[in-house]
Amino acid sequence: MTKVTLRRSMVFWTILLIFAFTLLVVLLARPAQALPLLWLDPANAVGSVGDTVDVDIRLDDVTDVYAVQLGLTFDDTILQVVGAEVTPGTCPEPLFVALNSADNVNGTIDYAVTQLAPAEPCTGGVVATITFECIAEDTSPLNFSSSIISNSEGTAIPHGSQNGTVECQLGGFDVIGTVALQSWVDPSGIAVTLFNSSGAVADGPDLVGPSGTFRLRAADVSDTYRVEASYDRYLSAEVSGIVGAVGDEFDLGSASLRAGDINGDGVINMLDLSALAGNFNKTSPQEWVTGS
């Protein structure tokens, strides 16, 4: 091999190496194309026991979507699907819903929907919305058990899926406080009851112990509550206009029930005074008197 040929060969390989290196740099610098994603929004939803929470099934980073079929699982001891079906979304447009079923016994959701010609393919968005009711305090996983996404040509679109959760918390707020009896050291047996704005019992009655403390649960933060404490032969005590936020503790402080309602009519007047006066200075045990 002559020196000229060798020199030409070296130049050729040098140029080839520079080209390969440049191509590698360009490929590495190019952002990776996002894979279409089927996911839950919010990914980690939070609700209160007895209330509902909405979770959207979304499809993003995709074009030319014409049909979707999916399956989801949830814990039926924590959640129930309201209406036993999901609410169709906008992508795909629900021109033909082939399947829409929620099994609240086995904790499964099955949904299949397609657009119809001449509708244009959609480019992502809300596939469907699930309305769950929280029936117990705990966290339920929401897992995709299956999913198929099709374009307008009937070709499957490769995609990923992202699971989620729904956390069900005890809703409402606590109402706490302390009650006592006038001229009596032990308040045990005082009945403390929580009423809602309709006058129905919301919690209780809670019979306090020697400490006199109580804790009642107001389940609906949108309601207004009233607390009443009562004990035989004492005037009852109450406080109204109680409102709170989820997780709050509404402290009523302390209250002392006044003694002297001898006949239990809710007022201390001359009737009670005369009954007491008629027995003034008498001691126990008294003579046992039989008959009328």
Stockholm file with secondary structure:
# STOCKHOLM 1.0

chainA/1-292         MTKVTLRRSMVFWTILLIFAFTLLVVLLARPAQALPLLWLDPANAVGSVGDTVDVDIRLDDVTDVYAVQLGLTFDDTILQVVGAEVTPGTCPEPLFVALNSADNVNGTIDYAVTQLAPAEPCTGGVVATITFECIAEDTSPLNFSSSIISNSEGTAIPHGSQNGTVECQLGGFDVIGTVALQSWVDPSGIAVTLFNSSGAVADGPDLVGPSGTFRLRAADVSDTYRVEASYDRYLSAEVSGIVGAVGDEFDLGSASLRAGDINGDGVINMLDLSALAGNFNKTSPQEWVTGS
#=GR chainA/1-292 SS CCHHHHHHHHHHHHHHHHHHHHHHHHHHHSCCCCCCEEEEESTEEEEETTSEEEEEEEEESCCSBCEEEEEEECCTTTEEEGGGSCEECSSSCCSEEEEEEEETTTTEEEEEEECCTTCCCBCSEEEEEEEEEECSSEEEEEEEEEEEEECTTSCBCCCEEECEEEEEECCSEEEEEEEEETTBSCCTTCEEEEECTTSCEEEEEEECCTTCEEEEEECCTTSCEEEEEECTTBCCEEEEEECCCTTCEEEEEEEEECBCCTTCSSCCSHHHHHHHHTTTTCCSSCCCCCCC
#=GC SS_cons         CCHHHHHHHHHHHHHHHHHHHHHHHHHHHSCCCCCCEEEEESTEEEEETTSEEEEEEEEESCCSBCEEEEEEECCTTTEEEGGGSCEECSSSCCSEEEEEEEETTTTEEEEEEECCTTCCCBCSEEEEEEEEEECSSEEEEEEEEEEEEECTTSCBCCCEEECEEEEEECCSEEEEEEEEETTBSCCTTCEEEEECTTSCEEEEEEECCTTCEEEEEECCTTSCEEEEEECTTBCCEEEEEECCCTTCEEEEEEEEECBCCTTCSSCCSHHHHHHHHTTTTCCSSCCCCCCC
//
